[in-house]
C-alpha cells in the first residue's frame, strides 16, 4: 500500500470512528424507541465499516 493510500485509510478510520461515536451518543439521548433503534443500527453499520478498513491494514 502506498503512503497516499495509507493516508486515505487513516482518514476513513477517523471518519468512521467519529460517526460511530455520534450514533452511539445520540442513541443514548433519544427517547423515541424507533429513532433509538435506528441510531443503534447506524452505529452497527459504522462499526462494520470501521472493521473493514482495519482489516485492510
Secondary structure by P-SEA (a helix, b strand, c coil): ccaaaaaaaaaaaaaaaaaaaaaaaaaaacccaaaaaaaaaaaaaaaaaaaaaaaac
